[in-house]
Amino acid sequence: MLQVYLDSSGKSHERNGCSYLTLAAITGLDSTWRDFDRRWQRVLDEHEVSYAHMNELVRCKGPFRDWLEDRKVAFAKDLLCCLIQQDRTSLIACIVTIDLQEYRACSTSRETKPPEAVCVDGCMSLVLQHPHFTNGCTEIWFDRNESFIQYLYRTWSWLKSDSSSWASHISDVRPREMKTSVPIQAADLLAWATNRRYTAEADRTSTWRYLLDMIALALPRYHAIYRESELVNHPGFFGWSDGLGV
């Protein structure tokens, strides 16, 4: 069973405060995830926290209250080590980022495809290329609070009976609580690091700005960034209605 876990960073409706929207998927066989869970949990135990959440970590919220910078960086580096696999194809990351400023510039009506739906399309097209995708059924898991899931779930529900469609290979699409799901915590790390790479251009000495580059050394990743040219040529970008034409 191939299992795909997704999480996002950024919010498209924050018109003045958010410049990028990212959806990250991390994909692997269930046997790989069992070992990964143990390794990730060991890092959580060593740092005496119950879960990893990058936004809370950097802002010293939740279980990371009063953490100093050195402690936060050490924790993030230990999490990165969990991503390293002996078989480089056992875990693969697929990431799509939308430049929201350019999206708003070319989005002239309500019939433009929502950026979340564009991210879902892009991520799924990358996930489809996973070497194990056609070897059996695939499960997709989202963070419970994700707004993205409605777009993927609606399309999957519509197409899953079509044996020629990618949706026929998906056995289930459902939410899961991030705080109790290690793989979604890993997807959160990927999504946050990607957005940070684009929003911290001026801070060239920060460890956080280069977190995405360090992730690239740990596991294979496919990353697409959608600016105006990619958006206007995206299938179904104009004339969006109910989302079933993805």
KOLZAZA-380727 format. One record per atom (N, C-alpha, C, CB): residue in one letter; x, y, z. Coordinates in steps of 0.05 Angstrom, whole numbers, plus 5000, padded with zeros to 4 digits. Glycine has a CB too. Layout:
<pts>
AXYZ
...
</pts>
This chain:
<pts>
M501749765000
M500050005000
M501750255000
M498150005024
L501350424980
L502750674979
L501150884995
L503150774949
Q502451025012
Q501151225029
Q502251505024
Q501351145059
V500551695020
V501251975014
V500252155036
V500152054986
Y501952315047
Y501152495069
Y501652785059
Y502652435095
L499752955064
L499953235054
L499453435076
L497953275031
D500853655073
D500353885090
D501154135075
D502053865117
S500254365085
S500654615070
S501954825088
S498054725059
S502755045075
S503755275089
S502855525074
S506955275091
G501855725089
G500855965077
G497855955074
G502156015050
K496556185071
K493656205068
K493056395046
K492256285095
S491556305026
S491056475003
S489256715009
S489756304981
H487656705030
H485856925035
H487157155051
H483356825051
E489557115060
E491057325074
E492357505053
E493157205094
R490857685042
R491757835019
R494058025025
R489457995008
N494258115049
N496458295055
N498758165070
N495358525072
G498357925080
G500357805097
G501657555086
G499257765123
C500657445064
C501757185054
C502357215025
C499656955059
S504857155018
S505757194990
S505856924975
S508457324989
Y506056704990
Y506356444977
Y504556234990
Y509256344977
L503656044974
L502055824984
L503355564975
L499055844974
T503855384993
T505255134987
T503654894996
T508055134999
L503554694979
L502554434987
L504754224983
L499954354971
A505254075004
A507453875003
A506253595008
A509653935024
A507153404992
A506353124995
A508852965000
A504753024971
I508852775018
I511052585022
I509852305020
I512452635050
T511152145003
T509951894994
T511851665000
T509351904964
G510751435009
G512251195014
G510550955019
G514151245038
L511650725017
L510150475023
L509650455053
L511750235013
D507650305060
D506850285089
D509150165105
D504350115092
S510749985093
S512949865107
S515150075114
S514249635091
T515550265096
T517450485101
T516450665123
T517850655076
W513850725124
W512750895144
W512950785172
W509850965138
R512750525175
R512950395201
R515650455214
R512450095200
D517850425198
D520450485208
D520850785213
D522650385189
F519750945195
F519951235197
F518651335222
F518651375173
D516251225229
D514851305253
D516551255278
D512251145256
R517951035279
R519550975302
R521851175305
R520650685300
R523151235282
R525451415283
R524551705291
R526851425255
W522351795280
W521352055286
W520552075315
W519052135267
Q519151875324
Q518251865352
Q520651875371
Q516451625358
R522751745364
R525151745380
R526252035383
R527351555368
V526252185362
V527152465363
V525252625381
V527252585335
L522652585379
L520752725396
L521252665425
L517852655388
D521752415431
D522252325459
D524852455469
D522452025461
E526952455452
E529552565461
E529252865467
E531652525440
H527553005452
H527253295457
H524853355475
H526853435430
E523553145485
E521453175505
E519153345495
E522553295531
V518153285471
V515753405460
V514053185448
V516453615438
S511453235446
S509553035437
S509153035407
S506953055451
Y509853255394
Y509553275365
Y511353495354
Y506553335357
A511553505327
A513153715314
A511253885297
A515453595296
H511454145300
H509954335283
H511654585279
H507154405296
M512454625254
M514554825249
M513655115257
M515354825220
N511255185252
N510255455258
N510455505288
N507455495248
E509655305304
E509755325333
E512655325343
E508255095347
L514355165330
L517155145338
L518555415335
L518554935321
V518255535311
V519755785306
V518556015322
V519555855276
R515956005328
R514756225344
R514756175374
R511856265334
C515955945382
C516155875410
C513355845423
C517756075426
K511555715408
K508855665418
K508555375426
K506755735396
G506355315440
G505655045448
G507854915464
G505054885423
P508754675456
P510754525472
P513554645469
P510854245463
F513854855451
F516554965446
F516855235460
F516954995416
R515155295479
R515255545493
R517955585507
R512955565514
D519155815505
D521655885517
D524055745506
D521455835547
W523755605483
W526155475471
W527955695459
W525255275449
L530555665463
L532555835451
L533155745422
L535055845467
E534355925407
E534755865378
E536455615374
E536156095365
D538555575389
D540255335386
D538655085390
D542555345405
R536855085409
R535254845415
R533354785392
R533754875442
K532154995381
K530254965359
K531754855334
K528955235352
V534054955328
V535554865305
V536454575309
V538055045301
A537254505332
A538154225338
A535754035333
A539254195366
F533454115342
F531053945339
F530453915309
F528654075353
A530454125294
A529854115265
A531953935250
A529854395253
K534453955258
K536553795245
K536153495251
K539253885254
D535353435275
D534753155282
D532453045266
D534253125312
L530353215262
L528053135245
L528953085217
L525853345246
L530753255207
L531753215179
L533152945176
L533653445172
C534552865196
C535952605195
C534052375191
C537652565220
C531552405201
C529552195198
C528752155169
C527152255214
L529152365153
L528352355124
L530352195108
L528052635113
I532752155118
I534752015102
I534251715103
I537652065114
Q533951595079
Q533351315076
Q535651175061
Q530651265063
Q536150925067
Q538150775053
Q537350745023
Q538650495066
D534750685019
D533650674992
D532550944985
D531450444989
R533751084967
R533051364961
R530251384949
R535051494943
T529151164940
T526451184928
T524251114948
T526250994904
S524951044973
S522950954992
S521251185002
S524350815015
L522351425003
L520751665010
L521351874989
L521451765039
I519251984977
I519452194957
I517652424964
I518852074929
A518652664962
A517152904967
A516253034941
A518753104984
C513753134940
C512653274918
C511553544929
C510453114902
I512453764918
I511754024930
I510954214907
I514154144946
V508754364912
V507854564893
V507454824908
V505154484879
T508655044898
T508455304910
T507155504890
T511255404919
I505355664899
I504155874883
I504956144893
I501055844883
D505956314874
D506456594880
D503756734881
D508456724859
L502856794905
L500156914907
L499857184896
L499356914936
Q501957344896
Q501857604884
Q501357584854
Q504457764889
E502657394841
E502257354812
E499557224807
E504557194800
Y498757044825
Y496056924822
Y493957144823
Y495556724845
R494057334842
R492057544844
R492157724819
R492457704869
A494457764808
A494757934784
A493357814760
A497657984778
C493457554757
C492157424734
C489457304739
C494057214722
S488557324764
S485957224772
S483957454771
S485957094800
T482457464750
T480757694744
T477857654750
T481057784716
S477057414758
S474257354763
S473957134783
S472757284736
R471457094792
R470856874810
R471056604797
R468156914822
E471256594770
E471356344756
E474156234753
E470056374729
T476056374765
T478856274765
T479156054785
T480856504771
K480655854778
K481055624796
K482355714821
K482755404782
P481355634845
P482555714870
P485455614872
P480955604894
P487255764885
P490055684887
P490355414901
P491655884901
E488555344920
E488755084933
E488254864913
E486655074956
A486354904895
A485754694875
A488154664855
A483254764859
V489454884848
V491754874831
V493954714845
V492755154824
C494354764871
C496354614886
C495754314886
C496554714914
V493254244890
V492453964891
V493053834864
V489553934898
D492253974842
D492853864815
D495853814811
D491854064794
G497454014818
G500253994814
G501553774830
G501654254821
C500753754856
C501853544873
C501053264863
C500853584902
M498553234855
M497652964846
M499052884821
M494652964842
S499553074803
S500953004778
S503852914784
S501053244759
L505053014805
L507652924813
L507552654827
L509053134831
V505552624845
V505252374859
V504852144840
V502952394880
L503352194818
L502751984799
L505351864787
L501052094776
Q507452004788
Q509951914776
Q511651744796
Q511652144767
H510551704820
H512051534839
H512251254828
H510551524866
P514651124830
P515050854818
P513150644828
P517850774823
H511950674852
H510150474862
H507250544859
H510850424891
F506650764846
F503850854846
F501950654832
F503651124831
T502850534810
T501050354796
T501250064805
T501750364766
N502750014826
N503049734836
N500849654855
N505749704850
G499049824861
G496849754879
G495350004888
G497949614904
C493749974907
C492050204916
C493750394933
C489750104933
T492850644933
T494150854947
T492250994966
T495351064927
E493251054990
E491651205010
E492751495012
E491751065038
I490951685014
I491851965016
I490752075043
I490852134992
W492552205058
W491852315084
W492552605085
W493252155107
F490652765095
F491053055099
F490953115129
F488953215084
D492253345136
D491853455163
D488853515166
D493553715167
R487753465189
R484853495193
R483853775187
R484153415222
N485453975191
N484654255188
N485254365161
N485954425209
E486054205142
E486754295115
E484354375099
E488454095101
S484454605086
S482354685067
S482654555040
S482354995064
F485054445035
F485654325009
F483954065004
F488554265007
I483353925025
I482153665022
I479553665006
I481753535049
Q478053885008
Q475453884994
Q475853864964
Q473954145001
Y477953974953
Y478353964924
Y479253694915
Y480454174916
L481053564930
L481953294922
L479653094927
L484453214938
Y478253114949
Y476152924956
Y473952934935
Y475052974984
R473153174926
R470953204907
R471753074880
R470253494904
T474153124871
T475053014846
T475352714847
T477653144837
W476552614869
W476852324873
W474152184874
W478452274899
S472252294888
S469552174890
S468252154863
S467852334909
W468752344846
W467452354820
W468852154800
W467652634808
L471452124802
L472951964782
L473751684791
L475352114775
K473351614816
K474451364826
K473351114813
K474051344856
S470951134801
S469850904787
S470850864759
S466850924787
D472451064749
D473551054722
D476250914723
D473851334710
S476350664713
S478850504715
S481150634700
S478350234704
S480650814681
S482750944667
S483851194681
S481851024639
S482651264703
S483451504717
S485351444740
S480951654728
W487051644747
W488751614770
W487151564795
W490551864774
A484651674796
A483051644821
A482351354827
A480551814818
S482251184807
S481550904811
S483750764828
S481150754785
H486150874829
H488350754845
H488250844874
H491050824832
I486651044880
I486451154907
I484251014922
I485951464906
S484950874943
S483050724958
S481550894978
S484350484972
D482851104988
D481551275008
D482951545009
D481751135035
V481251745015
V482252025020
V480952115046
V481652214996
R482552165067
R481252235092
R483152415109
R480451985107
P481952555128
P483552725145
P484752575168
P481852955157
R486752685181
R488052565204
R489152785222
R490352365195
E489252745247
E490252945266
E493252965264
E489352875294
M494253205258
M497053245254
M498653175279
M497653535246
K497653245303
K499253205327
K499652905334
K497853335350
T498152735322
T498452445327
T499352295302
T495852325337
S499952445280
S500852315255
S503652405248
S498852375232
V505552235252
V508352305246
V508752385217
V510152065253
P507652235197
P508052305169
P506952585162
P506852105151
I504752665174
I503652925168
I505453145180
I500752955179
Q506753075203
Q508653265214
Q511053295195
Q509653155242
A511853085182
A513953095162
A513153265138
A514852815153
A510653235129
A509653405107
A509553695116
A506853305099
D508853745141
D508854025151
D511654145150
D507854025180
L513653985157
L516454075155
L517154155126
L518353855165
L516353985107
L516954045079
L515554295070
L516053805062
A512954325076
A511454555067
A512454815079
A508454515073
W512954805105
W513855045119
W516655135109
W514054995150
A518454935105
A521155005096
A521055125068
A522854755096
T519255025051
T519055135024
T518055425025
T517154965007
N515955475039
N514955755041
N517055935053
N512355765057
R518455835073
R520556005086
R522756075067
R521655855110
R523355895048
R525455945028
R524756195012
R525855695010
Y522256225006
Y521456454989
Y520756705004
Y518956374972
T520056675030
T519356915045
T521657025061
T516956845063
A523956895061
A526156985078
A528557065060
A526956775098
E527957175036
E530157245018
E532157425030
E528957364993
A531257615046
A533057815058
A534857705080
A531558055068
D533857495092
D535357375115
D537157155106
D533257275137
R539357225094
R541057025082
R542856875101
R542757165061
T542756945126
T544456805146
T542756615163
T545857005164
S540156615160
S538456445176
S538556155169
S535656555175
T538655985189
T538555695184
T535855625170
T538855535210
W533755765178
W531055695168
W530855745138
W528955855183
R532255945129
R532056005100
R533155775083
R533656265094
Y535155635094
Y536455425079
Y535455145087
Y539455435084
L533355135102
L532254875110
L531454705086
L529954905129
L530254835066
L529354685042
L531754565028
L527854865023
D533954715027
D536354605013
D537454365028
D538554825012
M537254365055
M538154135071
M536353905067
M538354215100
I533753955063
I531853735058
I532453605032
I528953845058
A533353755012
A533953644985
A536253444987
A534753874966
L538053485007
L540253295011
L539253045024
L542453425027
A537053055038
A536052835054
A534352635038
A534552935078
L532652745020
L530952565005
L530252684978
L528352505020
P529552514958
P528852624932
P526352794934
P528352394911
R526253014919
R523953194919
R523453304892
R524153414941
Y520953344885
Y520153474861
Y518653724869
Y518453284842
H519653954859
H518454204868
H517854374843
H520454354886
A515354464842
A514454654821
A513454904834
A512254524803
I514255134822
I513155394831
I511555514808
I515455584840
Y509055594814
Y507255694795
Y507156004797
Y504455584799
R508156124775
R507856414772
R505956464749
R510656554767
E505856714739
E503756774720
E503656594696
E504157064710
S505956534683
S505956374659
S504956094664
S508756364647
E505755974688
E504755704694
E501755704701
E506455594718
L500855914714
L498055934723
L496255954699
L497656164741
V496756144681
V494856184659
V494855954639
V495656444644
N496955784640
N497055554623
N496155294637
N499755514611
H495455324663
H494555094678
H491855004669
H494555164709
P491454734664
P488854644654
P486554724673
P488954344651
G484554844661
G482154924676
G482455164694
G481354694693
F484655314691
F485155544708
F482855754705
F487855674703
F482055794679
F479855974674
F477355814669
F480456164650
G475055924677
G472555784674
G471955584696
G472555644648
W473155614719
W472655444742
W469755464751
W474555514765
S468555234756
S465855234766
S465555084792
S463855124746
D465254814790
D464854654814
D467154484823
D462454484810
G469354514808
G471754364816
G471854084805
G471854344845
L469753984791
L469753714781
L471153684754
L466953604779
G471953914743
G473253894718
G476253904720
G472354124700
V477353834744
V480253844748
V481553644730
V480953784778
</pts>
